[in-house]
Amino acid sequence: MVYVASNILAADTVQELLDVLDAYYLSKEWIEINGRIRPRVIYRLYGNMKRRIYEDNKVDIVSLRELVEKLKISSPVTEEELAEWEKRYGKLPKLSKDKAEELWQKIMERINKNKNT
């Protein structure tokens, strides 16, 4: 799911966010990675692009507080969050440090590749 709160565009997954940026022909150069404990890929909206996104029925318009809660659920950290995640979405596979690094590299490669196009 893709969310917009104030001037922040975010999604449950990086792929969903990239798909929305592609749909609106928005530059991936302005993607930001925020958060120290749980990094999030977000996009700040300004001017006309903000208006276009707000008019779209495919995004969920939420408050900043709701956005924080939704994004927290999308990456469980504590045992309680993990239990809630698994109740909603099924068993979460274990991710090794090597696999996590590989996934991060793929994300960064895709972002950098899209910057050059």
DRENKOL-543688 format. One record per residue (C-alpha): residue in one letter; chain; x, y, z. Coordinates in Angstrom, 2 decimals, padded with zeros to 5 digits, m for minus. Layout:
<sites>
SITE   r   c         u         v         w
SITE   a   A         X         Y         Z
...
</sites>
This chain:
<sites>
SITE   r   c         u         v         w
SITE   m   A    000.00    000.00    000.00
SITE   v   A    001.15    003.54   m000.74
SITE   y   A    000.57    006.27    001.83
SITE   v   A    000.72    010.05    001.70
SITE   a   A    000.87    012.17    004.83
SITE   s   A    001.41    015.91    004.59
SITE   n   A    004.22    016.10    002.03
SITE   i   A    005.62    012.58    002.55
SITE   l   A    005.00    009.73    000.15
SITE   a   A    005.84    006.28    001.55
SITE   a   A    004.90    002.66    000.95
SITE   d   A    004.99   m000.72    002.60
SITE   t   A    007.69   m001.80    000.15
SITE   v   A    010.37   m000.04   m001.84
SITE   q   A    008.96   m001.56   m005.04
SITE   e   A    005.53   m000.01   m004.42
SITE   l   A    007.12    003.40   m003.94
SITE   l   A    009.20    003.05   m007.11
SITE   d   A    006.10    002.01   m009.06
SITE   v   A    004.23    005.16   m007.96
SITE   l   A    007.21    007.33   m008.87
SITE   d   A    007.30    005.69   m012.31
SITE   a   A    003.55    006.18   m012.78
SITE   y   A    003.87    009.91   m012.12
SITE   y   A    007.22    010.33   m013.90
SITE   l   A    008.81    011.59   m010.68
SITE   s   A    012.60    011.66   m010.39
SITE   k   A    014.08    008.94   m008.24
SITE   e   A    016.97    011.27   m007.55
SITE   w   A    014.97    012.79   m004.69
SITE   i   A    014.34    009.53   m002.83
SITE   e   A    015.34    009.80    000.81
SITE   i   A    016.29    007.11    003.29
SITE   n   A    015.15    008.20    006.76
SITE   g   A    015.42    006.58    010.14
SITE   r   A    018.30    005.12    012.08
SITE   i   A    016.64    002.20    013.80
SITE   r   A    014.24    001.31    010.99
SITE   p   A    015.35    002.99    007.76
SITE   r   A    012.51    003.94    005.42
SITE   v   A    012.57    004.95    001.81
SITE   i   A    010.39    008.03    001.40
SITE   y   A    009.76    010.76   m001.14
SITE   r   A    008.95    014.37   m000.28
SITE   l   A    006.17    015.94   m002.35
SITE   y   A    006.04    019.59   m003.36
SITE   g   A    003.77    021.83   m005.41
SITE   n   A    001.92    020.29   m008.35
SITE   m   A    003.18    016.77   m007.73
SITE   k   A    001.70    016.90   m004.23
SITE   r   A   m001.65    017.92   m005.67
SITE   r   A   m001.52    015.13   m008.31
SITE   i   A   m000.75    012.47   m005.71
SITE   y   A   m003.49    013.70   m003.34
SITE   e   A   m006.05    013.46   m006.16
SITE   d   A   m005.10    009.83   m006.86
SITE   n   A   m007.47    007.21   m005.48
SITE   k   A   m004.67    004.61   m005.38
SITE   v   A   m002.93    006.15   m002.38
SITE   d   A   m004.10    006.11    001.21
SITE   i   A   m004.13    009.65    002.67
SITE   v   A   m003.22    009.42    006.36
SITE   s   A   m002.01    011.65    009.16
SITE   l   A    001.67    011.69    010.07
SITE   r   A    000.88    009.72    013.22
SITE   e   A   m000.97    007.06    011.21
SITE   l   A    001.94    006.90    008.75
SITE   v   A    004.39    006.22    011.56
SITE   e   A    002.15    003.45    012.89
SITE   k   A    001.61    001.88    009.46
SITE   l   A    005.31    001.87    008.64
SITE   k   A    006.18    000.47    012.04
SITE   i   A    003.89   m002.50    011.40
SITE   s   A    005.50   m003.10    008.00
SITE   s   A    008.84   m004.02    009.57
SITE   p   A    008.44   m005.80    012.90
SITE   v   A    011.20   m005.34    015.45
SITE   t   A    009.82   m006.48    018.79
SITE   e   A    008.24   m009.85    019.51
SITE   e   A    004.81   m008.18    019.77
SITE   e   A    005.21   m006.53    016.35
SITE   l   A    006.38   m009.82    014.88
SITE   a   A    003.33   m011.63    016.31
SITE   e   A    001.01   m008.95    014.87
SITE   w   A    002.75   m009.14    011.49
SITE   e   A    002.47   m012.93    011.34
SITE   k   A   m001.20   m012.76    012.37
SITE   r   A   m001.90   m010.35    009.48
SITE   y   A    000.47   m011.51    006.75
SITE   g   A    001.73   m014.99    007.62
SITE   k   A    005.07   m016.32    008.78
SITE   l   A    007.96   m013.94    008.24
SITE   p   A    011.05   m015.69    006.82
SITE   k   A    014.34   m015.37    008.66
SITE   l   A    016.80   m013.05    006.93
SITE   s   A    020.52   m013.61    007.25
SITE   k   A    022.92   m010.68    007.42
SITE   d   A    024.34   m011.66    004.00
SITE   k   A    020.88   m011.80    002.41
SITE   a   A    019.96   m008.43    003.97
SITE   e   A    023.12   m006.87    002.53
SITE   e   A    022.37   m008.40   m000.88
SITE   l   A    018.83   m006.99   m000.84
SITE   w   A    020.10   m003.56    000.18
SITE   q   A    022.61   m003.59   m002.69
SITE   k   A    019.84   m004.47   m005.16
SITE   i   A    017.72   m001.56   m003.89
SITE   m   A    020.60    000.88   m004.21
SITE   e   A    021.51   m000.43   m007.69
SITE   r   A    017.92    000.03   m008.85
SITE   i   A    017.77    003.55   m007.44
SITE   n   A    021.09    004.48   m009.04
SITE   k   A    020.12    002.85   m012.34
SITE   n   A    016.86    004.82   m012.42
SITE   k   A    018.73    008.07   m011.67
SITE   n   A    020.71    007.59   m014.88
SITE   t   A    017.66    007.02   m017.10
</sites>
